[in-house]
Amino acid sequence: MNDPEKGSARLSSLRKSMRKLSEQLPGSDTTFHRKLSQYEDEIEVLQAQVKTLEEEVYHLRRRLDQAPKEFEFLRSKLDQSREQLGQAHHQNQRMVQTLQQAKEQIEGLREEVEKLSAPPNPYGIFAAMNPDGTANIYTGGRKMKVNLHPAVQSETLRKGQELVLNEAFNVVAAAGFDEQGEVVILKDLLDEGRAVVTLRSDEMRVVELADPLLQLSLKVGDHLLLDPRSGHILEKLPKSDAQEFFLEEVPGIGYEAIGGLGPQIEMIRDAIELPHLYVDYFREHQLQPPKGVLLYGPPGCGKTLIAKAVAHSLAEQLAKKTGQAVKGYFLNVKGPELLNKYVGETERQIREIFSRAKEKATEGSPVVIFFDEMDSLFRTRGSGISSDMESTIVPQFLAELDGVEGLKHVIVIGATNRQDLIDPAVLRPGRFDVKIKIDRPDQSVADEIFSKYLTPELPFAATEIKAHGTPEKAAAAMIEATIQLLYAAVPEHRFLEVTYASGQQETLYFKDFVSGAMIESICTRAKKRAVKRMIATGVKGLTVEDLLDAVRTEFRENEDLPNTTNPDDWAKIAGRRSERIVNVRTVFDREEKRSRKVETIPTGHYL
């Protein structure tokens, strides 16, 4: 199709040409005019067509101009549609997740409903498998032969294991091992995984060991967990009772840490260390080592400290002799802690303690059994001082003590403030053969004890070192001054006036009640006083005045020392073993003088 503007120009040119020709031609030529008229009609038709085409072109150009806007509009609508499609897809995903969660909740609720509506499942204890694929179980106190569900693997079942049963008493699932039951004590091991145990009532029963117990090393006296329903031993329990008294390692205290008890240490070393270090010599001379050693004396004078040092020294000496590391053990048994209100419990714990000691001794380790406060545990039978417990406790202790002679490296040491209250059968020769008195320290002994706590390494005051020259001399001078004040028999240090049964009276001073524990307390007080002074003033160093002030404070705090209902019992505890005392009167020099008349009560009663 030609351009409309060019067609219009051509028509105009033809029209002009026709006019020129008509002017040149004669007017009579009709044929020509007729043709000319035809040409003009055609021209008009062509002009109409051109006009139409021009209008179409105009409209097309307008549409062409509007096309980019429509394109942008359509593209924006497309983007919106895509965004809406994405949102719809996201909502669809959320809806799917919500439906899935709802489905899971419904399934869970359905399972809960099924569980709640299902009948209860009984439990059984697996005993053994049979050749035909059935299993022997214990349930409800009965032994039954049952079938296994195909999902239960028979080779995974273990003796003593709990099994879940269905209504038909078939095994449908395997569980674990029960953690509840009765505590029993192993008496003897039998063949085929069986054992003899002692029940709480001292009855004996033959039981079977569960599979986990077959892999353990069981010993006589072990505490075991028994399932009374099936008669299976399920677990080995820790020995909690003996463990309360048992130290895994012996205390690291040597004889060098003890001051002023040289003769007593020598006696106890002769009684304990020599028989265990030179067994052949003693056997050659037909000598038996002592089963027990009794340490007696007033409180706070080093009885417990000596017992700990014995265990440490014996382990050390055995290690030197054998050339191998030897681990010592120390059983610290306090009499009041061992007493139990239940019948037979104290006796059982005594057996447990000796059993534990024998177990460690068989491994070649020295074991020291230390009974502190023996008078509270092994009183004279029939004395009427306490209950009738001693009538069974003492024989049990004697039976265990007599059984020690067959073992090496087991030493029994007892400590008491009142040896007169202990049953004579306990103290007779052959049991407690060696009796060592630990008395109160005199001035020379006190000097040695002080030197254990006041060493030259302490930060002494500059004035003390300047006055005496060296820390060693300063320490010695301070100790001497402290001892002079501590042991001074001056009127202001008068403490008690005691009256004996004969009517004789005696005045006791504070020095008559000095102990190693008191000396340690004095040194501790002085050191704390020096620390507080350094914190407050910045002046560093221990002075002799700190020690003297500590002595005075110790005196003030012990003014009410004889606080007993029976003066004679108090005197024996305090280490006064002379004639029986019937009256005690405090006479320390203070404004307030107090006197006490105490009713005479038969010896043996005290608080």
C-alpha positions, 0 to 999 in steps of 0.5 A: 500500500502506497503512502496516502500523501503521495497518492493525493499529490499524484491525483492533483497532478493528473487533474492538472494534466487533464485540464491542460489537455481539455483546453488544447483539444476541440470541444466537439470531441465527446469521446474524450469528454466522456473518458475525462468524466470517467477519470474524474469519477475514478479520481473521486473514488481514489480520493475517498479511499485516500481519506479513509486510509488517512483516518486509519493511519491516524488511528493507528498512530494514536494506538501506537502512541498508547501501546507503551502505556498499555504495555506498562499497565499490563506488566504491572498487572502481571507483577501483581498477579505473580505477587498474589500467586506467591502469597497464595502459595505461601498461605497454601504451605501454611495451611498444609503445615497446620493440617499436618500438625492437626493430623499429628495431634489427632494421631497423638490423641488417638494413641492416648485414647487407645492407651487409656482404654487399653487393659493394663500390661503386667510385668515379668522377670526373665529367667531363661530360654527353652529349646522350643523358643519359649521363655521361663519368666517370674510374674506374680510370684509364679514361674511361667512358660510363655511365648515371645512376640516375633519382634522380641529378639530372644538373644537380647534378653538377660537374666533378671530383666523385666519383660512387658506381657500382654493379656495372654501373658506373652512377651511383647517387649523388653524393659530394663532392670528394676531399681527397687528391692531389698538390701541383702548381704552376700554370705557365699557364692555358689555355682551356676550363678547362684549365691547365699545371702543374708536377709535383714532378719538374719535369715539366709536365702539362695538367690540367682545372680542377674546377668550384670552381676555375673561380670562383677567381682563379688565378695562376702559381705557385699551389699546387694539389691534383691528382687523378692518377686523373682529371687534375682540379685539385680545390683551391687550396692555401695557399703554406705555404713562402713564408708561413713567411717572409712577414709580412702587414704590414711591421713598424712600425719607422721610422728614428727607432727606430734609434740611431747609424746616421745615415750608414748610414741615409742611404746606404740611403735614397739607394739604395732610396727615391730610385729608387722615389720619383723614377722619372722623374728616374732614367729621365731620367738613365738610371739603374737602381735597384740590385737589391740592398743588402748590409749587412755587419758584426759581429752585433748592430749593427742590420742586421736592424733597418735592413732592417725600417725600410727596408720601413716607410719606403718604404711610408710615403713612397709613401703620402705621394707618391701620397696613397693608403694603401700596404701594405708587405710584408717577406719575412724569409728566414733562410738556415739555415731555407731549406736543405733536405736534399732535392734541389731543395727549396731552389731551389724555395723560392727561386723561391717567395719571388721569385714571392710578392714579384712577385705583391705588387709587381704590386699596387703594394705595396713588397716587401722581400726580406731574406736574413739570414745570406747566407753560409750560403746563397750560399757561393762555389761550389767552395770546399769549405766545405760541400756542393755545394748552392751549385753549384745554389742560387747560380745559382737565386738569381742567375736570380731576382735578375736577373729583379727589374729588370723590376718596381717596388717589389721590393728585395732586402737581404742581411745577413751577418757574413762577406761574404768567404764569399759567392760573388763572382757574387752581390756583383758590380755589377749585383746587389748594387750597394750595400754598407754596412758596419754597424760597432760603435758608438763612444762617441758612437753608443752615447750615441745608442743608450742614449737610445732605451732610457733615455728621460725617461718612465722612472721614475727614482729620486728620488735621481737626479732630485734630484741632476740636477734634471730627468728629462732631465738625470738620464737624460743623466748616467746614460747618460754614467756607463754609457758611461764604464764600458762603454768604459773601457780599464782593466786590469780590462777587458782581454779578449783578447790576439790574436797575428797571423800576423806575430807582433805581439800586441794586447790587446783590451778589452770595449769592442772588442766593444760592439754595439747588441744588447749596449746593449739587453741592458744597459738591459733588465738594469738595468730588471729589477733596478729592478723586482725592488727595487721588488717586494722593498722598495717603493723605486721608480726606476731608478738609475745603479748598476742600469746599472753593475751591468748592465754588469759582469754583461754583461762576466762573461757574455761572458768566453768569447766567442771560442769557435771552432775557428779564431781567424781566422774568429772575428775576422772574424765579430766584425768584426776585419778586420786581419791574420790571427789565429793565436792567442787568449788570454783575459787578463781580471783574475781569479784564474783565468787561462785561455789557449788555443792554437788550431790554425791552420786554413785560413780559412773553417772555423768553428762 
